[in-house]
Amino acid sequence: MKIDKEEAKQTGIQLLKYGVIGVLNTLITLITFYLLNTKLELSYGISNVTGYVLGVINSFLWNRNWVFKTKNNFKRELLLFVCGFFICLALQLCVSWILLEGLGWKSLPDDIIPFFPMQKAGQNIVMVLAMVVYTLANYVYNRTVTFRVDPTPNK
């Protein structure tokens, strides 16, 4: 199998853009949570869900228009995007459970990273690894399902 350099470059740029949107979504989620929960004193659940909903809306719009640049059926893409979110979230939760419960990483010592001791180190390390799994799976899902470009356009 021969790798097309131009396609590899475009995929790299797309992944970088996808990452930028991911950081933006995280900021939107955290700022929304902070404002609603801390400043307006709404419940944790309402604040958290509202933050995630705004992050997913932001993610869909930016991914559709900037990362993948599609002009396909809006409603269909939105439905597929939301489905992909839940599928990848379930995958992230499964990976987390396997690492925490199955492999016992919940019990990792707090000083496992010598230069960065933290409380609940195992849970924090698993969260980062699970986020990487989620992000990569979600990118692949969105590229191949939600925002797939049909190589044979309709005539």
RACORFEN-V39501 format. One record per residue. N is the residue number from 1. PHI is phi in degrees with one decimal (none if undefined). PSI is psi as a letter, one per 20 degrees, with the letter a starting at -180 (NA if undefined). D_CENTER is the distance of its C-alpha to the mean C-alpha in whole Angstrom. Layout:
N:PHI:PSI:D_CENTER, N:PHI:PSI:D_CENTER
This chain:
1:none:p:30, 2:-95.3:p:30, 3:-94.0:p:27, 4:-78.3:o:27, 5:-62.2:h:27, 6:-66.2:g:26, 7:-65.4:g:23, 8:-62.5:g:22, 9:-62.8:g:22, 10:-63.5:h:20, 11:-65.0:g:17, 12:-61.0:g:17, 13:-63.2:g:17, 14:-62.3:g:14, 15:-63.3:g:12, 16:-63.0:g:13, 17:-60.1:g:13, 18:-59.5:g:9, 19:-64.7:g:9, 20:-60.2:g:11, 21:-64.5:h:9, 22:-60.4:g:6, 23:-64.4:g:9, 24:-60.6:g:11, 25:-61.1:g:9, 26:-61.0:g:9, 27:-63.3:g:13, 28:-60.2:g:13, 29:-62.2:g:12, 30:-67.0:g:14, 31:-65.6:g:17, 32:-60.2:g:17, 33:-57.8:g:17, 34:-60.1:g:20, 35:-63.2:g:22, 36:-71.1:g:22, 37:-78.6:g:23, 38:-87.4:g:25, 39:-83.4:g:26, 40:-94.7:i:27, 41:57.8:k:27, 42:-79.3:r:25, 43:-65.4:q:24, 44:-56.6:g:21, 45:-61.4:g:20, 46:-63.4:g:20, 47:-64.5:g:19, 48:-66.8:g:16, 49:-62.9:g:15, 50:-60.9:g:16, 51:-59.8:g:14, 52:-66.6:g:11, 53:-61.7:g:13, 54:-64.1:h:13, 55:-64.4:g:10, 56:-67.8:g:9, 57:-61.8:g:12, 58:-58.1:g:12, 59:-60.9:g:9, 60:-59.6:g:11, 61:-63.3:g:14, 62:-67.1:g:13, 63:-64.9:g:12, 64:-65.8:g:15, 65:-96.1:h:17, 66:-116.3:g:16, 67:-78.9:g:14, 68:-98.5:i:15, 69:49.2:l:18, 70:-104.7:q:19, 71:-128.4:k:22, 72:-76.4:a:22, 73:-58.6:o:22, 74:-58.8:g:20, 75:-63.1:g:20, 76:-62.6:g:20, 77:-64.7:h:17, 78:-62.8:g:15, 79:-61.5:g:16, 80:-63.0:h:15, 81:-63.1:g:11, 82:-64.4:g:12, 83:-59.9:g:13, 84:-61.5:h:10, 85:-57.9:g:8, 86:-69.2:h:10, 87:-61.7:g:11, 88:-71.4:h:8, 89:-63.4:g:8, 90:-61.7:g:12, 91:-61.3:g:11, 92:-60.3:g:10, 93:-65.7:h:12, 94:-64.0:g:15, 95:-60.8:g:14, 96:-60.3:g:15, 97:-63.1:g:18, 98:-59.1:g:19, 99:-69.8:g:19, 100:-74.1:g:20, 101:-93.0:g:23, 102:-68.1:g:23, 103:-99.1:i:24, 104:74.7:k:25, 105:-69.3:i:22, 106:-59.7:h:23, 107:-95.2:j:26, 108:-59.4:q:25, 109:-67.2:q:28, 110:-63.9:i:26, 111:-103.4:k:28, 112:-63.1:h:26, 113:-103.8:o:25, 114:-55.0:h:29, 115:-88.4:i:28, 116:-147.5:m:25, 117:-67.6:q:26, 118:-150.5:q:24, 119:-76.0:q:24, 120:53.5:l:23, 121:-55.5:g:22, 122:-58.5:g:21, 123:-65.8:h:18, 124:-68.0:g:17, 125:-64.8:g:17, 126:-63.3:h:15, 127:-59.4:g:12, 128:-63.6:g:11, 129:-62.3:g:12, 130:-66.7:h:10, 131:-65.9:h:7, 132:-64.8:g:8, 133:-60.2:g:9, 134:-58.6:g:5, 135:-62.3:g:4, 136:-66.4:g:8, 137:-64.3:g:8, 138:-67.5:h:6, 139:-62.3:g:8, 140:-61.2:g:11, 141:-59.5:g:11, 142:-66.3:h:11, 143:-69.7:h:13, 144:-96.0:i:16, 145:-120.0:f:15, 146:-62.3:g:14, 147:-110.9:k:15, 148:-62.1:p:18, 149:-98.5:p:21, 150:-74.8:o:24, 151:-67.8:i:26, 152:-115.8:n:29, 153:-60.7:q:29, 154:-63.0:q:31, 155:-94.7:NA:35
